[in-house]
Amino acid sequence: MKDLDLWVFISVFQEMLGPFLWLLIGLAVSGLTLFLAIVLRERGLSSRRLVWAELVGIVGGVIALLIMWLVTHSGIGDAGGPIDWVLIAAIWTVGAIGTAILAYVALSLFASGDASARQGGRAST
């Protein structure tokens, strides 16, 4: 395999994850779309929601590693070379960022009084 081909990666992930792959891709696309819509609607990020989303993201990174070890039938003790550790770090990072984005979206959609608090306590008309 001299060239990197996107279809090879899709085929490998499809073999490993099955239909769960397409669920994850759909969740990622919809989460990013909603995140961008919320940021544009609110004209910025809410620091309180961002901090909570980052804390949830830490747990999401761990869950991503657990899913990886479950799918590949391996564990932390099976990591041998430096590329294994780079891959573990990349999987944790992608899981943490993805979960943080989804948590920010969820916190934004289910926040009740945050919009009035940003306007100085006034109810919007």
matplotlib code that plots the C-alpha trace (Angstrom):
import matplotlib.pyplot as plt

x = [0.0, 2.0, -0.8, -3.2, -6.7, -9.7, -11.7, -9.2, -9.7, -13.5, -13.4, -11.3, -13.4, -16.6, -15.2, -14.3, -17.4, -20.1, -23.2, -21.9, -19.5, -22.2, -24.0, -20.8, -20.3, -23.9, -23.6, -20.4, -21.8, -25.0, -23.2, -20.8, -23.6, -25.6, -22.5, -21.8, -25.5, -25.5, -22.2, -23.5, -26.9, -25.4, -22.5, -19.9, -19.3, -20.7, -17.8, -19.9, -21.2, -17.8, -16.2, -18.9, -18.6, -14.8, -15.3, -17.7, -15.2, -12.6, -15.0, -15.8, -12.1, -12.0, -15.1, -13.6, -10.6, -12.9, -14.7, -11.5, -10.2, -13.6, -13.7, -10.1, -10.0, -6.9, -6.0, -3.5, -0.9, -0.9, 0.5, 4.1, 5.7, 5.5, 2.9, 0.5, 0.8, 0.3, -2.8, -4.1, -3.6, -5.3, -8.3, -8.6, -8.3, -10.9, -13.3, -12.8, -13.3, -16.3, -18.0, -17.2, -18.9, -22.0, -22.1, -22.0, -24.8, -26.9, -26.2, -27.2, -30.4, -31.5, -30.4, -33.4, -32.3, -28.9, -30.2, -31.9, -28.8, -26.7, -29.1, -28.7, -31.7, -34.2, -36.7, -36.5, -39.6]
y = [0.0, 2.9, 5.5, 6.6, 6.1, 7.3, 4.3, 1.9, 3.6, 3.6, -0.1, -0.9, 1.1, -0.4, -3.8, -3.0, -1.0, -2.2, 0.1, 1.9, 3.7, 5.5, 6.3, 8.0, 9.9, 11.1, 12.1, 14.0, 15.9, 16.8, 17.8, 20.1, 21.6, 22.3, 23.6, 26.1, 27.2, 27.8, 29.8, 31.9, 32.4, 33.5, 35.3, 33.6, 30.9, 30.7, 30.2, 28.3, 25.9, 25.5, 24.5, 21.9, 20.6, 20.2, 18.3, 15.9, 15.7, 14.1, 11.3, 11.1, 10.5, 7.6, 6.2, 6.4, 4.4, 1.8, 1.5, 1.1, -1.6, -3.4, -3.3, -4.3, -7.0, -5.4, -3.4, -0.8, -3.5, -4.4, -1.0, -1.7, 1.0, 4.7, 4.7, 2.8, 5.5, 8.2, 6.4, 6.0, 9.8, 10.6, 8.4, 10.0, 13.5, 12.9, 11.3, 14.2, 16.9, 15.2, 14.6, 18.2, 19.6, 17.4, 18.3, 22.0, 21.5, 19.6, 22.2, 25.0, 23.3, 22.5, 25.7, 27.6, 30.9, 31.4, 33.6, 36.0, 36.1, 37.2, 40.1, 41.4, 39.7, 41.2, 39.0, 39.2, 40.6]
z = [0.0, -1.3, -1.4, 1.3, 0.1, 1.9, 0.8, 2.4, 5.8, 5.4, 4.5, 7.6, 9.9, 8.4, 9.0, 12.6, 13.6, 11.2, 11.2, 14.3, 12.0, 10.1, 13.4, 14.6, 11.4, 11.4, 15.1, 14.4, 11.4, 13.1, 16.3, 14.4, 12.5, 15.6, 17.4, 14.7, 14.6, 18.3, 18.2, 15.3, 17.0, 20.3, 18.7, 20.8, 23.4, 26.9, 29.3, 31.9, 29.3, 27.7, 31.0, 31.7, 28.2, 28.6, 31.8, 30.1, 27.2, 29.5, 30.2, 26.5, 25.7, 28.2, 26.6, 23.2, 24.4, 26.0, 22.7, 20.8, 23.2, 23.0, 19.1, 18.6, 21.4, 23.0, 26.0, 27.3, 27.9, 24.2, 23.2, 22.0, 19.9, 19.8, 17.0, 19.3, 21.9, 19.3, 18.1, 21.7, 22.3, 19.0, 19.8, 23.3, 21.8, 19.1, 21.6, 24.1, 21.5, 20.0, 23.3, 24.4, 21.3, 21.8, 25.5, 24.6, 22.2, 24.7, 27.4, 25.0, 23.9, 27.5, 29.2, 30.5, 32.2, 30.5, 27.7, 30.1, 32.4, 29.4, 28.8, 32.3, 33.8, 31.4, 29.7, 25.9, 24.1]

ax = plt.figure().add_subplot(projection="3d")
ax.plot(x, y, z, "-o")
ax.set_aspect("equal")
plt.show()
